[in-house]
Structure formats: structure tokens, C-alpha cells
Amino acid sequence: MKAVRIVAALAAAVVFSSTAFAGPVDKLANALAEKGVISYGEARQIIIETEEDMKQQAAEALVSATPSWFQKIKMTGDIRLRTQVDAAENAQSRVRIRERVRLGFETNPIENVKVAFGLASGSIGGSGDKNPSSVNHTYEAFNKIPIFIDYAYLSYSPVNWFTASAGKVKNGLNLWAPQQLVWKSDVNPDGVALNFNKGLGNGFGFFGNTGWYVLGEKSATTNMASIAI
């Protein structure tokens, strides 16, 4: 938020300075037109060109004053609405109106390092819909849509064929490539993922994925549950 405030303050300062400079130019152009040195049409042209130049300079100044990592931020998102019918052979079918909201951010603060996090809708219960592997929210009695941190991780790639990621790792960097028929593709595991993919030429190469993922915490009565793959 501090970076955003700094950028906003710089933008305000640049706009104010460009506006303050444009005022005297307008007066000078109009004064020259009144004295017959230039025509009113030429004065108007000078004013327009000055305003355009100042806007371009203000935009360039704002970009140069903005941190490079902030300029590199990539944002993605989507909203989906659907009707889901769960048919049952010997029971009443279940009909739900569901919504999915996702928003993701990604940037490279320094070379070879990526920071990414995403927000997504989900469920905290109600009608038996609590499901950590789903980002769908079921409409029910005017309830609010809860928003969760869907993923948040750091990735480091010292070379182009190796990447190490740690945190709540986004699907696609982990060991498996889940399909909807086998495993929910919305699952983002917590832990460390290592990815190797190096070509050796002539159609040969090697690749591999491994990781260590946390499944539960350590307490006075239980040990930390984890899995290394």
C-alpha cells in the first residue's frame, strides 16, 4: 500500500506542475494574439500542442518514478456463474446456483524471482458446501461471498531449466497435473515444489518434479503431517 500511495502522490504532483505551467503559456499565447503578433488560430494551436506535450511529459515522469517491480505487475481475473444440478436416482435432485470469482497478481521484484498471489471465492459452510478444493460459492438466503487467499508463493529460477517454489503453490508447479475426473484442479498445495526440465539436444532431455507438502500442523498431541514426493 505504501508504494501505491507514493505513486498516487507523484501522479498528483506531476499533474499539478503541468497544469501550473500550462496556465502562463495560455496567457502568453492569448496576449500575442491580441497584439496581432500571431493569429487567434495560431494561439489556439500553441495551447493545444503545449497541453499535449505536458501530458506526455507527465506520463513519462510518472513511469520513471514508479518502482520497476510495480510496473511489472500482471493481473488476471474472471467471474463465472452457473447452475449445477446433482441428479440422484432414488432421491430428490439438488439444484444450486453457484458463482466463482478469481483475481491474481504476479510480479518479478528482482531477477529470477517471481512473487504471486491470488484471491478467490469459496465456502465456509452452509448446506454442506464447505470444500477446500473448490472456489465455487453457492447462493443461499442473501449470504455474502467470502473471499480467500487461493495461492501465495515465491519462485526462484537460477537457471532456465530449474524452478523452486515455496508457499501455497499454484497448481501447475506441483508434482501432478490434476484433471477434473481424478483430482480437483483448484487444489493449491502448501509447501515446496521443485521442477526440472532440461533439453539435451537431438530430441533428448530430462524432466522431473518433486516436493514436500504440509498436510497438518504439529501440536502437543500430534506430529506435523506432511508428504514428500
Salt bridges, closest charged atoms under 4 A:
ASP78 OD1 - ARG100 NH2 3.27
ASP78 OD2 - ARG102 NH2 2.93
ASP86 OD2 - ARG96 NH2 2.83
ASP129 OD1 - ARG94 NH2 2.93
ASP129 OD1 - ARG96 NH1 2.72
ASP190 OD1 - LYS168 NZ 3.10
